Amino acid sequence: MTTTREYTDDYPDKTLYIPGPTEVREDVIEAMCQPMFGHRMDRMTDLYTTIVEDTKEFLGTDNDVIILTASGTEFWEASTLNLVDDRMLVPTCGSFSERHANVAERLGTDVDRLEYEWGNAIKPEDVREALETSDGGYDVVTCVMNESSTGVRNPIEEIGDVVAEYPDTYFVVDAVSALGGDYVDIDEHDIDVIFASTQKAFAMPPGLAVCVVSDDAYDREIDTESASWYGGFQRCLDYYDRKGQTHSTPAIPIMLAYRKQMKHMLSEGHDARDRRHREMAEYTREWARDHFDIFPEEGYESRTVSCIENTQGIDVAATIDAVSEKYDMVFSNGYGSRLGERTFRIGHMGEHTVESIRALTDAIEDEADL
């Protein structure tokens, strides 16, 4: 039974190196502190159309963009309800891809899993074989772009190219912990739906989900017998076309913060932001190989979260506590009981740099006596 505790407003500031939430710029936080206004006022139209169009520009997509007050998890449910009539193929290679399959099953969907050992990446040729040999085909193929439980970056571009050869099958990508830091050409690789949470590589406070939707996915939802109410593509996008707003009351302060942060992201540029994330990932992997090892399959390492294999048998929990207490820096243990002490994870996303990541790895070296 959970013991309730009073929030005290008296906590030390900690620099976050976890897989999200991550660090947020001070001016982005300050942007939330504006007088409240109505979500049906012209000011809201100005705000929402700005963040939608800025997001399209940053991501370099001609597809439609939905920004909802929600976790990215909303679009696990919504994409399944909007696009699947009968069956979907869900490749699983870690906790979040397995959870995606579980969500679909709870919604009554017939799910075929393409299972991989944790740490391995999904292979395009296996997806092709599953599509070719399926009895009746699939409405949807899903893929987690960045499996943050294992530090695997799946080759969604190549998988998208395979799925595109099957015009009656739609490709849905969970990019919750990657989009905004790890570049992907959404339109080039025929990704029908790709979604993310803004508290990850977008370096925002939690509370918003971003979803990019193709025309084909929009049309598909219109033809389905049922669809998500809150995350329905037609409902969200038609309301935007008519009003330039969200269909339901949004978290206005967080959207104000998003506007500020998206201007920073546009100023940096998508290519430069991708390059900075690659540099952080490369530094972290080199450091990990010097002292430990990398858990994910070689060649498929995440660009935003490194999952490090604890080959030295350090006390991960104790090291996390010591680094937090002495340096006010927080990194993460392995995910769940399966990887808890076997691995640990460093989030290098958002506004971090190689220099800030080096400060953390130096602290880990000191406290783990490496």
Backbone torsions as a table, in degrees:
resi	resn	phi	psi	omega
1	MET	NA	128.7	-179.9
2	THR	-68.7	134.1	173.7
3	THR	-89.9	122.8	179.6
4	THR	-73.5	143.3	-178.0
5	ARG	-136.5	147.5	-177.6
6	GLU	-85.0	132.3	173.9
7	TYR	-72.0	131.1	-168.0
8	THR	-107.4	-11.2	-173.8
9	ASP	64.2	20.8	-176.2
10	ASP	-134.2	74.0	-178.4
11	TYR	-131.2	141.8	176.7
12	PRO	-69.3	146.1	175.5
13	ASP	-72.0	134.6	179.7
14	LYS	-121.5	135.5	174.0
15	THR	-81.4	126.9	-171.6
16	LEU	-93.6	124.0	173.2
17	TYR	-123.7	32.5	179.4
18	ILE	-93.4	171.5	-179.4
19	PRO	-71.5	17.3	178.0
20	GLY	121.1	142.8	-2.6
21	PRO	-62.5	162.1	179.8
22	THR	-124.4	-173.8	-175.4
23	GLU	-65.7	143.1	-179.6
24	VAL	-123.6	135.2	178.4
25	ARG	-59.6	147.6	-178.9
26	GLU	-63.2	-40.3	-178.4
27	ASP	-70.7	-22.9	175.3
28	VAL	-72.2	-41.0	175.7
29	ILE	-64.3	-42.9	-179.3
30	GLU	-64.0	-28.3	-179.4
31	ALA	-62.4	-21.7	178.8
32	MET	-75.3	-16.7	-172.3
33	CYS	-92.5	56.6	176.7
34	GLN	-113.1	155.3	177.2
35	PRO	-57.1	144.0	-177.7
36	MET	-71.0	146.7	174.1
37	PHE	-137.7	167.0	-173.5
38	GLY	-77.1	145.7	-177.5
39	HIS	-79.0	-0.6	173.7
40	ARG	-115.4	13.1	177.4
41	MET	-84.3	161.2	177.0
42	ASP	-58.7	-32.7	179.5
43	ARG	-60.2	-36.2	178.1
44	MET	-68.3	-38.3	176.1
45	THR	-61.1	-43.7	177.7
46	ASP	-59.3	-44.7	-177.6
47	LEU	-66.3	-50.0	-173.0
48	TYR	-69.7	-41.4	178.5
49	THR	-66.2	-32.3	176.8
50	THR	-63.4	-48.7	-175.4
51	ILE	-72.1	-32.3	177.2
52	VAL	-66.1	-49.6	-176.9
53	GLU	-70.6	-34.6	175.0
54	ASP	-64.1	-37.7	178.7
55	THR	-65.7	-43.1	177.1
56	LYS	-60.1	-42.1	179.2
57	GLU	-64.8	-45.6	-178.9
58	PHE	-62.0	-45.8	-177.1
59	LEU	-77.1	-12.6	178.8
60	GLY	67.3	40.1	-177.1
61	THR	-119.5	146.8	171.7
62	ASP	-94.5	-3.8	179.1
63	ASN	-74.2	167.9	180.0
64	ASP	-78.3	151.0	179.9
65	VAL	-121.7	133.3	173.1
66	ILE	-115.1	132.8	173.8
67	ILE	-124.0	113.4	-176.3
68	LEU	-118.7	152.2	169.1
69	THR	-73.0	102.6	-174.7
70	ALA	-178.2	168.9	163.6
71	SER	-83.3	157.9	174.4
72	GLY	-56.2	-23.7	177.9
73	THR	-54.9	-29.6	178.6
74	GLU	-52.6	-37.0	-174.8
75	PHE	-85.6	-8.8	163.0
76	TRP	-60.3	-52.0	-178.8
77	GLU	-67.3	-49.9	-172.5
78	ALA	-62.7	-44.4	-177.8
79	SER	-64.9	-34.7	177.0
80	THR	-67.7	-47.9	179.8
81	LEU	-65.2	-34.7	-174.7
82	ASN	-79.1	-27.4	-168.1
83	LEU	-119.7	-19.2	-171.3
84	VAL	-104.0	123.8	170.8
85	ASP	-97.1	-43.1	-173.2
86	ASP	-121.9	-70.4	-170.4
87	ARG	-132.1	153.0	173.1
88	MET	-138.2	151.8	177.4
89	LEU	-103.6	123.3	-179.0
90	VAL	-121.9	99.6	172.3
91	PRO	-68.2	133.9	-178.0
92	THR	-122.4	133.1	-179.8
93	CYS	-144.6	16.9	-179.2
94	GLY	176.0	-173.3	-171.9
95	SER	-64.7	-40.9	-172.7
96	PHE	-78.5	-34.6	174.0
97	SER	-67.9	-36.8	175.7
98	GLU	-65.6	-37.4	178.6
99	ARG	-66.9	-36.4	176.6
100	HIS	-59.0	-43.9	177.8
101	ALA	-62.7	-41.3	-180.0
102	ASN	-64.2	-40.9	178.2
103	VAL	-60.2	-46.0	-179.2
104	ALA	-61.5	-40.8	179.1
105	GLU	-65.1	-38.9	177.6
106	ARG	-63.2	-25.8	177.8
107	LEU	-85.0	3.0	176.9
108	GLY	87.9	13.1	-178.6
109	THR	-83.2	144.4	173.4
110	ASP	-80.7	111.0	-173.5
111	VAL	-110.5	126.2	169.0
112	ASP	-102.7	124.1	178.0
113	ARG	-92.8	140.9	168.7
114	LEU	-112.6	98.2	-164.6
115	GLU	-93.8	137.1	175.4
116	TYR	-124.3	151.9	172.5
117	GLU	-64.0	140.3	178.8
118	TRP	-57.0	131.1	-176.6
119	GLY	105.7	-20.8	177.1
120	ASN	-92.5	156.8	-178.1
121	ALA	-100.0	156.6	175.8
122	ILE	-74.2	135.1	-175.9
123	LYS	-106.8	132.7	-179.6
124	PRO	-56.8	-37.3	-178.5
125	GLU	-66.1	-30.5	177.2
126	ASP	-71.7	-37.1	176.3
127	VAL	-64.1	-42.2	178.3
128	ARG	-59.8	-46.2	-179.4
129	GLU	-61.1	-42.0	179.8
130	ALA	-63.3	-39.3	178.7
131	LEU	-68.6	-40.4	-177.8
132	GLU	-69.5	-33.4	-173.4
133	THR	-99.6	-1.5	-177.8
134	SER	-69.2	149.2	177.7
135	ASP	-93.9	96.0	179.9
136	GLY	101.4	-7.6	176.5
137	GLY	78.3	-175.9	-178.0
138	TYR	-128.6	143.8	172.8
139	ASP	-71.8	-38.2	-173.2
140	VAL	-142.4	142.3	163.5
141	VAL	-113.4	131.5	177.5
142	THR	-109.6	162.4	173.5
143	CYS	-158.5	136.5	170.6
144	VAL	-84.3	120.2	-179.6
145	MET	-65.5	-44.3	-174.1
146	ASN	-131.8	100.2	-178.5
147	GLU	-82.1	91.5	-171.0
148	SER	-70.6	-14.6	175.8
149	SER	-69.6	-27.8	-176.0
150	THR	-121.3	-6.4	-178.4
151	GLY	74.7	25.2	-179.3
152	VAL	-96.5	134.8	172.0
153	ARG	-107.8	108.3	-178.2
154	ASN	-77.8	147.9	-176.4
155	PRO	-79.8	72.0	-173.2
156	ILE	-66.4	-26.9	179.2
157	GLU	-62.6	-49.6	-179.6
158	GLU	-67.4	-37.4	177.9
159	ILE	-65.8	-40.4	177.0
160	GLY	-60.9	-38.7	178.3
161	ASP	-63.9	-35.9	177.2
162	VAL	-68.0	-49.4	-176.8
163	VAL	-62.7	-31.9	-179.5
164	ALA	-61.2	-21.4	178.2
165	GLU	-75.0	-6.9	-179.4
166	TYR	-119.1	88.8	-168.8
167	PRO	-63.9	-17.7	178.0
168	ASP	-91.7	4.3	-179.8
169	THR	-115.5	135.2	-176.4
170	TYR	-106.1	146.9	-175.5
171	PHE	-109.5	120.3	-177.3
172	VAL	-117.1	126.7	-175.6
173	VAL	-119.5	124.1	169.7
174	ASP	-85.6	106.1	179.1
175	ALA	-114.2	33.5	-172.5
176	VAL	-52.5	-46.0	-173.4
177	SER	-104.5	21.3	-177.7
178	ALA	-133.7	-44.1	-173.3
179	LEU	-59.1	136.4	-176.5
180	GLY	101.0	-17.8	177.3
181	GLY	-126.1	-33.3	-178.1
182	ASP	-108.9	113.7	-173.0
183	TYR	-68.9	136.0	170.4
184	VAL	-141.6	135.8	176.7
185	ASP	-87.6	97.6	-171.7
186	ILE	-64.3	-47.4	-175.1
187	ASP	-72.0	-39.0	-177.1
188	GLU	-61.1	-33.4	-174.6
189	HIS	-107.1	20.8	170.2
190	ASP	53.3	43.9	175.6
191	ILE	-82.2	118.1	-175.2
192	ASP	-78.0	-38.0	178.4
193	VAL	-141.3	128.3	174.0
194	ILE	-138.9	134.7	-173.8
195	PHE	-139.0	158.5	-176.9
196	ALA	-151.3	163.1	171.3
197	SER	-104.5	140.0	-171.6
198	THR	-77.8	-10.9	-178.6
199	GLN	-83.1	5.5	-179.8
200	LYS	-101.7	-115.3	-174.0
201	ALA	-70.0	-16.4	174.5
202	PHE	-73.4	-14.5	177.7
203	ALA	59.2	51.1	-178.0
204	MET	-121.7	162.4	168.2
205	PRO	-63.0	152.3	176.8
206	PRO	-63.0	154.4	172.5
207	GLY	135.5	-11.7	179.5
208	LEU	-124.3	145.3	172.4
209	ALA	-118.1	137.9	179.3
210	VAL	-113.5	131.6	-179.5
211	CYS	-135.1	132.2	176.9
212	VAL	-107.8	128.7	-170.4
213	VAL	-126.8	128.4	178.1
214	SER	-77.4	162.2	175.5
215	ASP	-61.0	-38.1	-179.7
216	ASP	-63.3	-40.8	179.5
217	ALA	-67.2	-39.6	176.3
218	TYR	-59.4	-48.3	-179.4
219	ASP	-64.3	-36.7	-179.9
220	ARG	-62.3	-41.9	-179.3
221	GLU	-62.0	-38.3	-180.0
222	ILE	-60.0	-32.1	-177.8
223	ASP	-85.3	-8.4	-177.9
224	THR	-82.4	158.9	-178.5
225	GLU	-79.7	-22.5	178.4
226	SER	-146.0	158.0	179.6
227	ALA	-153.7	163.9	176.8
228	SER	-64.0	139.5	176.9
229	TRP	-77.1	-54.0	-175.5
230	TYR	-73.0	-43.5	-176.6
231	GLY	-103.5	22.7	178.2
232	GLY	-65.0	129.0	-177.8
233	PHE	-61.6	-47.0	-178.2
234	GLN	-62.1	-45.7	-177.7
235	ARG	-62.3	-46.1	-179.3
236	CYS	-66.0	-46.8	-172.3
237	LEU	-77.4	-35.4	176.9
238	ASP	-66.5	-38.5	178.2
239	TYR	-65.4	-38.7	177.1
240	TYR	-63.0	-43.1	179.9
241	ASP	-63.2	-36.7	-178.1
242	ARG	-81.5	-42.0	-168.7
243	LYS	-118.8	-18.7	-175.4
244	GLY	70.0	26.2	-177.5
245	GLN	-138.0	179.3	173.5
246	THR	-89.0	152.4	-177.0
247	HIS	-71.3	-23.8	179.4
248	SER	-124.6	162.2	-176.5
249	THR	-59.1	122.3	-179.1
250	PRO	-94.0	170.4	173.1
251	ALA	-80.7	87.5	-173.0
252	ILE	-57.6	-46.2	-179.5
253	PRO	-58.7	-37.3	-179.4
254	ILE	-71.3	-32.5	175.2
255	MET	-67.9	-33.0	173.5
256	LEU	-63.8	-40.9	175.9
257	ALA	-64.5	-40.3	179.4
258	TYR	-61.1	-41.2	177.7
259	ARG	-57.7	-46.4	-179.3
260	LYS	-63.5	-46.1	-177.8
261	GLN	-67.3	-38.2	179.0
262	MET	-64.1	-32.7	174.7
263	LYS	-64.2	-39.4	174.7
264	HIS	-62.3	-43.5	-177.6
265	MET	-66.4	-39.0	176.4
266	LEU	-66.0	-36.6	178.8
267	SER	-64.8	-42.1	177.9
268	GLU	-69.4	-39.8	-178.1
269	GLY	92.8	144.7	-176.0
270	HIS	-64.5	-42.7	-179.5
271	ASP	-64.1	-43.9	-179.4
272	ALA	-67.0	-37.7	178.8
273	ARG	-66.0	-41.4	175.8
274	ASP	-61.0	-44.3	-179.0
275	ARG	-62.2	-41.5	178.9
276	ARG	-63.9	-40.1	177.5
277	HIS	-66.2	-37.8	176.9
278	ARG	-63.9	-40.7	179.8
279	GLU	-63.7	-42.3	177.4
280	MET	-63.0	-42.1	-179.6
281	ALA	-64.8	-42.8	-179.9
282	GLU	-64.1	-42.5	177.6
283	TYR	-60.9	-46.3	-176.7
284	THR	-64.2	-40.0	178.5
285	ARG	-65.4	-41.9	178.4
286	GLU	-62.1	-44.3	178.4
287	TRP	-61.5	-44.4	-178.6
288	ALA	-63.0	-40.4	-179.5
289	ARG	-70.1	-28.0	176.1
290	ASP	-68.5	-32.1	-172.6
291	HIS	-116.0	-29.1	-176.1
292	PHE	-136.4	-123.3	171.9
293	ASP	-161.3	167.3	178.9
294	ILE	-97.2	133.7	-176.8
295	PHE	-74.7	-42.7	-175.3
296	PRO	-70.4	159.6	176.4
297	GLU	-55.9	137.5	-177.8
298	GLU	-60.9	134.7	-179.8
299	GLY	92.4	-6.6	-178.3
300	TYR	-127.3	33.8	-177.0
301	GLU	-80.1	141.5	178.6
302	SER	-62.4	149.6	176.3
303	ARG	-98.1	-1.3	-178.8
304	THR	-125.2	-22.9	-178.9
305	VAL	-139.6	119.7	175.6
306	SER	-95.8	126.8	174.9
307	CYS	-102.4	115.3	-169.5
308	ILE	-107.9	127.5	-178.5
309	GLU	-79.0	128.4	-173.7
310	ASN	-82.0	69.2	-176.6
311	THR	-71.0	-18.2	-180.0
312	GLN	-91.6	-4.4	177.8
313	GLY	65.8	32.5	176.9
314	ILE	-68.8	159.0	174.4
315	ASP	-80.0	98.9	-172.9
316	VAL	-62.1	-48.5	-177.9
317	ALA	-60.5	-43.6	-179.2
318	ALA	-66.6	-37.2	179.2
319	THR	-67.6	-41.2	176.8
320	ILE	-59.7	-45.3	-179.8
321	ASP	-63.5	-42.5	-177.7
322	ALA	-66.2	-43.0	179.2
323	VAL	-65.7	-39.0	177.9
324	SER	-64.2	-44.5	-176.3
325	GLU	-69.9	-42.6	-172.9
326	LYS	-87.2	-36.3	-172.2
327	TYR	-114.5	-4.9	-176.4
328	ASP	55.9	40.5	175.0
329	MET	-123.6	140.6	-176.1
330	VAL	-125.5	119.8	169.4
331	PHE	-116.3	-175.4	-165.8
332	SER	-120.8	148.3	172.0
333	ASN	-76.9	178.9	174.5
334	GLY	-66.4	162.8	-171.8
335	TYR	-85.4	116.0	173.1
336	GLY	71.8	-172.6	-176.0
337	SER	-68.3	-26.6	-176.4
338	ARG	-70.1	-36.4	-174.3
339	LEU	-123.6	10.2	-170.9
340	GLY	-51.1	-55.2	179.2
341	GLU	-104.1	-10.0	179.8
342	ARG	-74.7	-27.4	-179.8
343	THR	-137.7	168.6	163.4
344	PHE	-142.0	163.4	-171.6
345	ARG	-129.5	142.2	175.7
346	ILE	-121.0	121.6	174.7
347	GLY	-87.4	119.5	177.5
348	HIS	-121.2	77.2	-173.9
349	MET	-142.6	169.4	175.4
350	GLY	76.6	-120.0	-175.7
351	GLU	-99.7	7.1	177.7
352	HIS	-68.6	161.5	176.2
353	THR	-132.0	171.3	175.8
354	VAL	-57.0	-38.2	-178.7
355	GLU	-64.6	-42.5	-179.9
356	SER	-70.5	-33.7	175.9
357	ILE	-67.4	-37.9	178.8
358	ARG	-63.6	-34.7	177.1
359	ALA	-60.5	-40.0	178.0
360	LEU	-68.4	-47.2	-177.2
361	THR	-64.5	-33.4	174.1
362	ASP	-62.0	-41.5	-180.0
363	ALA	-66.1	-40.6	177.7
364	ILE	-63.1	-42.3	177.8
365	GLU	-58.1	-44.2	-178.0
366	ASP	-64.4	-47.8	-173.6
367	GLU	-76.9	-27.2	178.8
368	ALA	-94.4	1.3	178.6
369	ASP	55.3	52.4	-178.6
370	LEU	-87.6	NA	NA
